[in-house]
């Protein structure tokens, strides 16, 4: 039988392995070197694959945890939903997309830099499917920091308030003006989500109450224009991290994105996930309801 070593024929089968000659010894060294090189490359590849898998897993985990249910927040002292005085949701005409002017017997119009608000509502209980047909009620202050229905001089107005019904993509769109920054609060927009239009006349039926935080860069641009001078000082005295509504996480799930300019206006967008399997914890006005004609409390 032919004597072999590592698959190679021994040139001197009757001699010890160390006495097979120089050519055989060189072949053995090269064979082992190639094997080690191959092992090194393979190990490196496995290491890279493991790292890549870990990074991918981490990225996926981060992505999956970067979004969640929109935080429940106070409706503030000026909701106009019947929970603290006036109820604009009982009035015919409240379902509208352009909320710049009052409706019904009121006739005032809020002035300011144009703003389009786009909210997309998703149903967490249905694997984040678009929450079609929910009713979304939106309200916010004017460029002076005042709220219609409550603040001195505009208790008879109902502008900057309105309801839209979500379309098949869960989206509602409002035409409005950019709100002010008043003392003690980060610039924001309030909204409530109801199961349907028929439910808006009962504030207790809201399945989510939250607020949209406005991005600072856009606020800076808007507040540099005429009519917003007080907002410049007020904004310099607050931060998202210190705000008593957004401060828990610096509005991680509530900070809107914005694009546009001060001439044609800005579009502010936010996607809000609503979980109907949880019990809403927001919506209540602060104790005492605040002073509608004076300085708004910090949770307004």
C-alpha positions as CSV (number, residue, x, y, z in Angstrom):
1,X,0.0,0.0,0.0
2,X,1.3,3.4,-0.9
3,X,2.1,5.4,2.3
4,X,0.6,8.8,2.5
5,X,0.6,11.8,4.9
6,X,-2.1,14.5,4.8
7,X,-3.2,13.0,1.5
8,X,0.3,13.3,0.0
9,X,2.4,10.3,-1.1
10,X,5.5,9.7,1.0
11,X,8.6,9.7,-1.2
12,X,10.5,7.5,1.3
13,X,7.8,5.2,2.8
14,X,10.3,3.2,4.8
15,X,11.8,6.2,6.5
16,X,10.6,8.4,9.4
17,X,8.3,11.4,8.5
18,X,11.2,13.8,9.3
19,X,13.4,12.0,6.8
20,X,11.2,12.5,3.7
21,X,13.4,15.1,2.1
22,X,13.5,18.9,1.6
23,X,10.8,19.0,-1.1
24,X,8.3,17.1,1.1
25,X,9.1,19.2,4.1
26,X,8.5,22.4,2.2
27,X,5.2,21.1,0.9
28,X,4.1,20.3,4.4
29,X,4.9,23.8,5.6
30,X,3.0,25.5,2.8
31,X,0.1,23.2,3.2
32,X,-0.2,24.1,6.9
33,X,0.3,27.8,6.2
34,X,-2.6,27.8,3.7
35,X,-4.8,26.0,6.1
36,X,-4.0,28.5,8.9
37,X,-4.6,31.4,6.4
38,X,-7.9,30.0,5.4
39,X,-8.9,29.5,9.0
40,X,-7.9,33.1,9.8
41,X,-10.0,34.5,6.9
42,X,-12.9,32.3,7.9
43,X,-12.6,33.3,11.5
44,X,-12.5,37.0,10.5
45,X,-15.5,36.5,8.3
46,X,-17.4,34.8,11.1
47,X,-16.4,37.6,13.5
48,X,-17.6,40.3,11.0
49,X,-20.8,38.4,10.4
50,X,-21.4,38.2,14.2
51,X,-20.7,41.9,14.6
52,X,-22.9,42.7,11.6
53,X,-25.7,40.6,13.1
54,X,-25.3,42.3,16.5
55,X,-25.3,45.8,15.0
56,X,-28.3,44.9,12.8
57,X,-30.1,43.5,15.9
58,X,-29.2,46.6,17.9
59,X,-30.4,48.9,15.1
60,X,-33.7,46.9,14.8
61,X,-34.2,47.0,18.5
62,X,-33.5,50.8,18.6
63,X,-35.9,51.3,15.7
64,X,-38.6,49.2,17.3
65,X,-38.3,51.1,20.6
66,X,-37.9,54.5,19.1
67,X,-41.7,54.8,18.6
68,X,-44.6,54.0,20.9
69,X,-47.9,55.2,22.1
70,X,-48.4,59.0,22.0
71,X,-48.1,60.2,25.6
72,X,-51.3,61.2,27.3
73,X,-51.2,64.9,28.4
74,X,-53.4,67.4,30.1
75,X,-55.9,69.1,27.8
76,X,-55.0,72.3,29.7
77,X,-57.5,74.8,31.1
78,X,-58.8,75.9,27.7
79,X,-59.9,72.8,25.9
80,X,-63.3,74.1,24.7
81,X,-64.6,70.5,24.7
82,X,-67.0,70.9,27.6
83,X,-64.7,69.6,30.2
84,X,-63.9,73.1,31.5
85,X,-66.6,75.5,30.5
86,X,-67.3,76.2,26.8
87,X,-68.0,73.4,24.4
88,X,-67.2,74.1,20.8
89,X,-67.7,70.5,19.9
90,X,-71.4,70.8,20.3
91,X,-71.6,73.5,17.6
92,X,-72.5,72.9,14.0
93,X,-69.6,73.8,11.8
94,X,-66.8,72.6,14.0
95,X,-65.9,69.9,11.5
96,X,-63.7,71.8,9.2
97,X,-60.1,71.9,7.8
98,X,-59.4,75.7,7.9
99,X,-59.5,76.8,11.5
100,X,-58.1,80.4,11.0
101,X,-61.5,82.0,11.3
102,X,-64.4,81.7,13.8
103,X,-67.6,80.0,12.7
104,X,-71.3,80.3,13.6
105,X,-72.2,83.7,15.0
106,X,-68.5,84.7,15.5
107,X,-66.5,86.3,12.8
108,X,-63.0,86.9,13.9
109,X,-59.9,85.7,12.1
110,X,-56.5,84.8,13.7
111,X,-53.6,86.5,12.0
112,X,-50.1,85.0,11.8
113,X,-47.7,83.0,9.7
114,X,-49.6,80.3,7.8
115,X,-49.3,76.8,9.1
116,X,-50.6,73.5,7.8
117,X,-50.8,70.8,10.5
118,X,-50.7,67.2,9.4
119,X,-51.5,64.5,11.9
120,X,-51.4,60.8,11.0
121,X,-53.1,58.5,13.6
122,X,-52.1,54.9,13.8
123,X,-53.9,52.1,15.7
124,X,-51.5,50.2,17.9
125,X,-54.1,47.6,18.7
126,X,-54.3,46.8,15.0
127,X,-50.5,46.5,14.3
128,X,-50.1,50.2,13.7
129,X,-52.7,50.3,10.9
130,X,-54.0,53.7,9.8
131,X,-56.8,54.7,12.2
132,X,-59.4,55.4,9.6
133,X,-62.5,57.5,10.6
134,X,-61.4,58.6,14.0
135,X,-62.2,62.2,14.8
136,X,-59.3,64.5,15.7
137,X,-60.0,67.8,17.5
138,X,-57.2,70.4,17.4
139,X,-56.8,73.7,19.2
140,X,-54.0,76.1,20.0
141,X,-53.3,79.7,21.0
142,X,-53.0,82.7,18.6
143,X,-49.9,84.7,17.9
144,X,-50.5,86.7,21.1
145,X,-50.6,83.6,23.2
146,X,-54.4,83.8,23.8
147,X,-57.0,81.1,23.5
148,X,-60.4,81.7,21.9
149,X,-63.5,81.1,24.1
150,X,-61.4,81.9,27.2
151,X,-59.0,84.8,27.0
152,X,-60.0,88.4,27.6
153,X,-61.3,90.1,24.4
154,X,-61.9,86.8,22.5
155,X,-64.3,84.9,24.6
156,X,-66.8,85.3,21.8
157,X,-64.5,83.8,19.2
158,X,-63.9,80.1,18.4
159,X,-61.1,80.3,15.9
160,X,-58.0,78.0,16.0
161,X,-60.3,75.1,16.9
162,X,-61.7,72.4,14.6
163,X,-62.3,68.7,13.9
164,X,-61.3,66.6,11.0
165,X,-62.1,62.9,10.3
166,X,-59.1,60.7,9.5
167,X,-58.9,59.4,5.9
168,X,-58.0,55.9,4.8
169,X,-54.3,56.6,5.7
170,X,-55.2,57.8,9.2
171,X,-54.4,61.4,8.2
172,X,-56.0,64.7,9.1
173,X,-55.0,68.1,7.8
174,X,-55.7,71.6,9.2
175,X,-55.0,75.0,7.8
176,X,-54.1,77.4,10.6
177,X,-51.5,80.0,11.8
178,X,-48.3,79.3,13.7
179,X,-49.0,79.6,17.5
180,X,-47.1,81.8,19.9
181,X,-44.7,80.9,22.7
182,X,-46.2,82.2,25.9
183,X,-44.5,82.4,29.3
184,X,-43.8,79.1,30.9
185,X,-44.5,76.7,28.1
186,X,-42.8,75.3,25.0
187,X,-44.7,76.2,21.8
188,X,-47.3,73.5,21.2
189,X,-50.6,72.4,19.7
190,X,-53.3,70.4,21.6
191,X,-55.3,67.5,20.1
192,X,-57.8,64.9,21.1
193,X,-58.7,61.7,19.3
194,X,-62.2,60.3,19.4
195,X,-63.5,57.0,18.0
196,X,-65.8,58.7,15.6
197,X,-67.4,62.0,14.7
198,X,-70.5,61.0,16.7
199,X,-68.4,60.8,19.9
200,X,-66.9,64.3,19.9
201,X,-69.8,65.8,21.9
202,X,-68.7,63.9,25.0
203,X,-65.1,64.7,26.1
204,X,-65.0,61.6,28.2
205,X,-65.0,59.4,25.1
206,X,-61.6,60.7,23.9
207,X,-59.2,57.8,23.4
208,X,-56.1,60.0,23.4
209,X,-55.3,63.5,24.5
210,X,-51.9,64.9,23.7
211,X,-49.8,67.8,22.4
212,X,-47.5,68.5,19.4
213,X,-44.2,70.2,20.3
214,X,-43.0,72.6,17.6
215,X,-39.4,72.5,16.4
216,X,-37.2,75.3,17.7
217,X,-35.6,76.1,14.3
218,X,-39.0,76.8,12.8
219,X,-40.1,78.8,15.9
220,X,-37.1,81.0,15.6
221,X,-37.9,81.8,12.0
222,X,-41.6,82.5,12.7
223,X,-41.0,84.6,15.9
224,X,-38.6,86.9,14.0
225,X,-41.6,88.2,12.0
226,X,-44.0,91.0,12.9
227,X,-46.6,90.1,15.5
228,X,-44.6,87.5,17.4
229,X,-42.1,89.7,19.3
230,X,-43.2,88.5,22.7
231,X,-42.5,84.9,21.7
232,X,-38.8,85.6,21.2
233,X,-38.3,86.4,24.8
234,X,-40.6,83.7,26.1
235,X,-38.9,81.0,23.9
236,X,-35.5,82.1,25.3
237,X,-36.7,81.3,28.8
238,X,-37.9,77.7,28.2
239,X,-36.6,74.4,26.8
240,X,-38.1,71.1,25.9
241,X,-36.1,69.4,28.6
242,X,-37.5,71.7,31.3
243,X,-41.1,72.0,29.9
244,X,-43.6,70.5,32.4
245,X,-45.4,68.6,29.7
246,X,-42.6,67.6,27.3
247,X,-39.8,67.4,29.9
248,X,-40.0,63.7,30.7
249,X,-38.4,62.8,27.4
250,X,-37.9,66.1,25.6
251,X,-40.9,65.3,23.4
252,X,-39.4,62.2,21.9
253,X,-42.7,61.1,20.5
254,X,-44.4,64.5,20.2
255,X,-41.9,66.7,18.4
256,X,-43.3,67.6,15.0
257,X,-41.2,68.0,11.8
258,X,-41.6,71.2,9.8
259,X,-40.8,72.5,6.4
260,X,-41.5,75.7,4.5
261,X,-40.9,79.4,4.9
262,X,-42.4,82.4,6.6
263,X,-43.9,83.7,3.3
264,X,-45.7,80.7,2.0
265,X,-46.1,79.1,5.5
266,X,-44.9,76.0,7.2
267,X,-46.2,72.4,7.3
268,X,-45.9,70.7,10.7
269,X,-46.3,66.9,10.7
270,X,-46.5,64.3,13.4
271,X,-47.4,60.6,13.5
272,X,-49.3,59.6,16.6
273,X,-49.8,56.0,17.7
274,X,-53.0,55.4,19.8
275,X,-53.4,52.3,21.9
276,X,-57.1,51.6,22.5
277,X,-56.1,48.7,24.8
278,X,-54.9,51.1,27.4
279,X,-57.0,53.4,29.6
280,X,-56.5,57.1,28.6
281,X,-54.9,59.0,31.5
282,X,-54.8,62.6,30.1
283,X,-57.4,65.2,29.3
284,X,-58.2,66.6,32.7
285,X,-57.7,70.4,33.2
286,X,-55.4,71.5,36.0
287,X,-57.0,72.2,39.3
288,X,-58.8,75.5,39.4
289,X,-58.8,75.8,35.6
290,X,-56.4,78.8,35.6
291,X,-57.3,82.4,34.9
292,X,-58.7,82.6,31.3
293,X,-58.1,86.4,31.1
294,X,-54.7,86.5,32.6
295,X,-51.3,84.7,32.4
296,X,-51.8,81.1,31.4
297,X,-50.7,78.4,33.9
298,X,-47.7,76.4,32.8
299,X,-49.7,73.4,31.8
300,X,-51.9,75.3,29.4
